[in-house]
Amino acid sequence: MKSLGDLVYPPTCLGCGIRTGRHAAFCGGCWSQIRFIERPYCDRLGLPFSYDPGPGMLSAQAIAEPPVFDRLRSVAIHEGAARNLVHSRNIATAPTWRR
């Protein structure tokens, strides 16, 4: 049984906003468009490589401008549904004066 909250705020896709079966979910179309970052990638910046340079390799950017942190990792390429999700969360959590 659906709650009153689901009637007032029906579950919608995090990427495109169409109705879904549950909250905090992507529709099939948006989920299929998300490009997850898999190995091989830079061990420092998490940037994907187009070929496998071997374990422990760093990208040219990580070597030229070493970051102040040890490791950075993203789960997906920042485009399409993944980008919409990040932007919607940034807007929702932004201070009122920034909206």
VOVOMAR-812552 format. One record per residue (C-alpha): residue number from 1; x, y, z negated; residue in three letters. Coordinates in pm, 1 decimal, always signed. Each point is the difference from the previous one (the first is absolute). Example, Ala and Ser with C-alpha at 12.3 -4.5 7.8 and 13.67 -1.06 7.14 Angstrom:
! VOVOMAR-812552
<rodo><num>1</num><X>+1230.0</X><Y>-450.0</Y><Z>-780.0</Z><residu>ALA</residu></rodo>
<rodo><num>2</num><X>+137.0</X><Y>+344.0</Y><Z>+66.0</Z><residu>SER</residu></rodo>
! end
This chain:
! VOVOMAR-812552
<rodo><num>1</num><X>+0.0</X><Y>+0.0</Y><Z>+0.0</Z><residu>MET</residu></rodo>
<rodo><num>2</num><X>+130.5</X><Y>+343.4</Y><Z>+91.3</Z><residu>LYS</residu></rodo>
<rodo><num>3</num><X>+43.2</X><Y>+261.6</Y><Z>-263.9</Z><residu>SER</residu></rodo>
<rodo><num>4</num><X>-159.4</X><Y>+341.3</Y><Z>+4.8</Z><residu>LEU</residu></rodo>
<rodo><num>5</num><X>+344.2</X><Y>+141.7</Y><Z>+76.0</Z><residu>GLY</residu></rodo>
<rodo><num>6</num><X>+14.8</X><Y>-204.3</Y><Z>+322.5</Z><residu>ASP</residu></rodo>
<rodo><num>7</num><X>-328.8</X><Y>+152.7</Y><Z>+109.3</Z><residu>LEU</residu></rodo>
<rodo><num>8</num><X>+121.2</X><Y>+353.7</Y><Z>-69.9</Z><residu>VAL</residu></rodo>
<rodo><num>9</num><X>+358.5</X><Y>-59.8</Y><Z>+120.4</Z><residu>TYR</residu></rodo>
<rodo><num>10</num><X>-10.4</X><Y>-298.0</Y><Z>+238.0</Z><residu>PRO</residu></rodo>
<rodo><num>11</num><X>+329.4</X><Y>-181.6</Y><Z>+62.8</Z><residu>PRO</residu></rodo>
<rodo><num>12</num><X>+180.2</X><Y>+138.7</Y><Z>+302.8</Z><residu>THR</residu></rodo>
<rodo><num>13</num><X>+318.4</X><Y>-81.3</Y><Z>+189.8</Z><residu>CYS</residu></rodo>
<rodo><num>14</num><X>+308.7</X><Y>+174.4</Y><Z>-137.7</Z><residu>LEU</residu></rodo>
<rodo><num>15</num><X>+122.8</X><Y>+65.2</Y><Z>+353.9</Z><residu>GLY</residu></rodo>
<rodo><num>16</num><X>-299.7</X><Y>+116.7</Y><Z>+201.0</Z><residu>CYS</residu></rodo>
<rodo><num>17</num><X>-289.0</X><Y>+38.6</Y><Z>-244.4</Z><residu>GLY</residu></rodo>
<rodo><num>18</num><X>-248.5</X><Y>-250.5</Y><Z>+147.3</Z><residu>ILE</residu></rodo>
<rodo><num>19</num><X>-196.9</X><Y>-212.1</Y><Z>-245.6</Z><residu>ARG</residu></rodo>
<rodo><num>20</num><X>+167.0</X><Y>-315.1</Y><Z>-128.9</Z><residu>THR</residu></rodo>
<rodo><num>21</num><X>-103.4</X><Y>-285.6</Y><Z>-226.5</Z><residu>GLY</residu></rodo>
<rodo><num>22</num><X>+199.4</X><Y>+125.0</Y><Z>-298.4</Z><residu>ARG</residu></rodo>
<rodo><num>23</num><X>+181.1</X><Y>+302.8</Y><Z>-137.2</Z><residu>HIS</residu></rodo>
<rodo><num>24</num><X>+373.0</X><Y>+60.4</Y><Z>+54.6</Z><residu>ALA</residu></rodo>
<rodo><num>25</num><X>+14.0</X><Y>-203.4</Y><Z>+322.1</Z><residu>ALA</residu></rodo>
<rodo><num>26</num><X>+77.1</X><Y>+46.5</Y><Z>+368.3</Z><residu>PHE</residu></rodo>
<rodo><num>27</num><X>-233.6</X><Y>-104.9</Y><Z>+279.0</Z><residu>CYS</residu></rodo>
<rodo><num>28</num><X>+126.8</X><Y>-266.6</Y><Z>+239.0</Z><residu>GLY</residu></rodo>
<rodo><num>29</num><X>+88.3</X><Y>+253.9</Y><Z>+268.4</Z><residu>GLY</residu></rodo>
<rodo><num>30</num><X>+214.1</X><Y>+215.5</Y><Z>-228.9</Z><residu>CYS</residu></rodo>
<rodo><num>31</num><X>+164.1</X><Y>-300.5</Y><Z>-167.5</Z><residu>TRP</residu></rodo>
<rodo><num>32</num><X>+108.0</X><Y>-136.8</Y><Z>+338.6</Z><residu>SER</residu></rodo>
<rodo><num>33</num><X>+160.0</X><Y>+336.5</Y><Z>+90.8</Z><residu>GLN</residu></rodo>
<rodo><num>34</num><X>+224.7</X><Y>+18.2</Y><Z>-307.4</Z><residu>ILE</residu></rodo>
<rodo><num>35</num><X>+360.7</X><Y>-73.3</Y><Z>+99.4</Z><residu>ARG</residu></rodo>
<rodo><num>36</num><X>+168.4</X><Y>-155.6</Y><Z>-301.1</Z><residu>PHE</residu></rodo>
<rodo><num>37</num><X>+378.1</X><Y>+42.0</Y><Z>-29.0</Z><residu>ILE</residu></rodo>
<rodo><num>38</num><X>+170.6</X><Y>-338.0</Y><Z>-2.4</Z><residu>GLU</residu></rodo>
<rodo><num>39</num><X>+365.2</X><Y>-96.5</Y><Z>+8.1</Z><residu>ARG</residu></rodo>
<rodo><num>40</num><X>+232.7</X><Y>+106.2</Y><Z>+145.2</Z><residu>PRO</residu></rodo>
<rodo><num>41</num><X>+9.9</X><Y>+341.1</Y><Z>-167.6</Z><residu>TYR</residu></rodo>
<rodo><num>42</num><X>+257.9</X><Y>+227.3</Y><Z>-164.5</Z><residu>CYS</residu></rodo>
<rodo><num>43</num><X>+65.3</X><Y>-115.4</Y><Z>-356.5</Z><residu>ASP</residu></rodo>
<rodo><num>44</num><X>+32.3</X><Y>+360.1</Y><Z>-121.1</Z><residu>ARG</residu></rodo>
<rodo><num>45</num><X>-273.1</X><Y>+195.9</Y><Z>+183.8</Z><residu>LEU</residu></rodo>
<rodo><num>46</num><X>-230.4</X><Y>-279.3</Y><Z>+111.9</Z><residu>GLY</residu></rodo>
<rodo><num>47</num><X>+8.8</X><Y>+120.8</Y><Z>+361.8</Z><residu>LEU</residu></rodo>
<rodo><num>48</num><X>-81.0</X><Y>-281.2</Y><Z>+244.6</Z><residu>PRO</residu></rodo>
<rodo><num>49</num><X>+273.7</X><Y>-118.6</Y><Z>+239.6</Z><residu>PHE</residu></rodo>
<rodo><num>50</num><X>-83.1</X><Y>-101.1</Y><Z>+357.7</Z><residu>SER</residu></rodo>
<rodo><num>51</num><X>+242.0</X><Y>-295.0</Y><Z>-32.7</Z><residu>TYR</residu></rodo>
<rodo><num>52</num><X>+147.4</X><Y>-197.4</Y><Z>-289.8</Z><residu>ASP</residu></rodo>
<rodo><num>53</num><X>+342.6</X><Y>+145.5</Y><Z>-91.1</Z><residu>PRO</residu></rodo>
<rodo><num>54</num><X>+42.1</X><Y>-249.9</Y><Z>-284.9</Z><residu>GLY</residu></rodo>
<rodo><num>55</num><X>-59.8</X><Y>+9.0</Y><Z>-374.7</Z><residu>PRO</residu></rodo>
<rodo><num>56</num><X>+86.0</X><Y>+310.3</Y><Z>-199.8</Z><residu>GLY</residu></rodo>
<rodo><num>57</num><X>+27.5</X><Y>+233.5</Y><Z>+299.4</Z><residu>MET</residu></rodo>
<rodo><num>58</num><X>-74.7</X><Y>+368.7</Y><Z>-40.0</Z><residu>LEU</residu></rodo>
<rodo><num>59</num><X>-147.2</X><Y>+232.4</Y><Z>+260.5</Z><residu>SER</residu></rodo>
<rodo><num>60</num><X>+210.5</X><Y>+276.8</Y><Z>+151.3</Z><residu>ALA</residu></rodo>
<rodo><num>61</num><X>-207.2</X><Y>+254.2</Y><Z>-192.5</Z><residu>GLN</residu></rodo>
<rodo><num>62</num><X>+71.9</X><Y>-172.9</Y><Z>-334.1</Z><residu>ALA</residu></rodo>
<rodo><num>63</num><X>+372.1</X><Y>-0.7</Y><Z>+77.6</Z><residu>ILE</residu></rodo>
<rodo><num>64</num><X>+17.2</X><Y>+359.6</Y><Z>+131.5</Z><residu>ALA</residu></rodo>
<rodo><num>65</num><X>-210.9</X><Y>+150.1</Y><Z>-279.9</Z><residu>GLU</residu></rodo>
<rodo><num>66</num><X>+5.0</X><Y>-237.8</Y><Z>-298.4</Z><residu>PRO</residu></rodo>
<rodo><num>67</num><X>-311.9</X><Y>+52.7</Y><Z>-211.4</Z><residu>PRO</residu></rodo>
<rodo><num>68</num><X>+14.3</X><Y>+61.1</Y><Z>-376.0</Z><residu>VAL</residu></rodo>
<rodo><num>69</num><X>-206.2</X><Y>-315.5</Y><Z>-62.7</Z><residu>PHE</residu></rodo>
<rodo><num>70</num><X>+92.1</X><Y>-366.3</Y><Z>+37.2</Z><residu>ASP</residu></rodo>
<rodo><num>71</num><X>-291.9</X><Y>-124.0</Y><Z>+206.9</Z><residu>ARG</residu></rodo>
<rodo><num>72</num><X>-313.5</X><Y>+127.8</Y><Z>+172.2</Z><residu>LEU</residu></rodo>
<rodo><num>73</num><X>-264.5</X><Y>-226.2</Y><Z>+146.0</Z><residu>ARG</residu></rodo>
<rodo><num>74</num><X>-326.7</X><Y>+53.0</Y><Z>+185.8</Z><residu>SER</residu></rodo>
<rodo><num>75</num><X>-242.1</X><Y>-276.2</Y><Z>+78.0</Z><residu>VAL</residu></rodo>
<rodo><num>76</num><X>-123.1</X><Y>+135.4</Y><Z>+334.5</Z><residu>ALA</residu></rodo>
<rodo><num>77</num><X>+80.8</X><Y>+240.0</Y><Z>+283.2</Z><residu>ILE</residu></rodo>
<rodo><num>78</num><X>-154.7</X><Y>+339.9</Y><Z>-84.2</Z><residu>HIS</residu></rodo>
<rodo><num>79</num><X>-257.2</X><Y>+20.3</Y><Z>+280.4</Z><residu>GLU</residu></rodo>
<rodo><num>80</num><X>-367.0</X><Y>-68.6</Y><Z>+63.9</Z><residu>GLY</residu></rodo>
<rodo><num>81</num><X>-193.4</X><Y>-152.1</Y><Z>-291.4</Z><residu>ALA</residu></rodo>
<rodo><num>82</num><X>+304.7</X><Y>-2.9</Y><Z>-230.6</Z><residu>ALA</residu></rodo>
<rodo><num>83</num><X>+54.0</X><Y>+372.3</Y><Z>+61.4</Z><residu>ARG</residu></rodo>
<rodo><num>84</num><X>-369.9</X><Y>+76.5</Y><Z>-56.4</Z><residu>ASN</residu></rodo>
<rodo><num>85</num><X>+14.7</X><Y>-184.7</Y><Z>-331.4</Z><residu>LEU</residu></rodo>
<rodo><num>86</num><X>+303.0</X><Y>+196.1</Y><Z>-121.1</Z><residu>VAL</residu></rodo>
<rodo><num>87</num><X>-147.9</X><Y>+333.5</Y><Z>+107.8</Z><residu>HIS</residu></rodo>
<rodo><num>88</num><X>-338.2</X><Y>-71.4</Y><Z>-160.2</Z><residu>SER</residu></rodo>
<rodo><num>89</num><X>+170.4</X><Y>-89.6</Y><Z>-329.6</Z><residu>ARG</residu></rodo>
<rodo><num>90</num><X>+216.7</X><Y>+313.2</Y><Z>+13.0</Z><residu>ASN</residu></rodo>
<rodo><num>91</num><X>-305.5</X><Y>+219.7</Y><Z>+52.3</Z><residu>ILE</residu></rodo>
<rodo><num>92</num><X>-200.1</X><Y>-176.0</Y><Z>-272.2</Z><residu>ALA</residu></rodo>
<rodo><num>93</num><X>+277.1</X><Y>+41.2</Y><Z>-257.7</Z><residu>THR</residu></rodo>
<rodo><num>94</num><X>+111.2</X><Y>+350.7</Y><Z>+101.7</Z><residu>ALA</residu></rodo>
<rodo><num>95</num><X>-58.7</X><Y>+285.9</Y><Z>-240.6</Z><residu>PRO</residu></rodo>
<rodo><num>96</num><X>-312.5</X><Y>+198.3</Y><Z>+80.6</Z><residu>THR</residu></rodo>
<rodo><num>97</num><X>+200.2</X><Y>+302.3</Y><Z>+115.4</Z><residu>TRP</residu></rodo>
<rodo><num>98</num><X>+164.5</X><Y>-211.1</Y><Z>+275.1</Z><residu>ARG</residu></rodo>
<rodo><num>99</num><X>-323.6</X><Y>-125.4</Y><Z>+157.6</Z><residu>ARG</residu></rodo>
! end
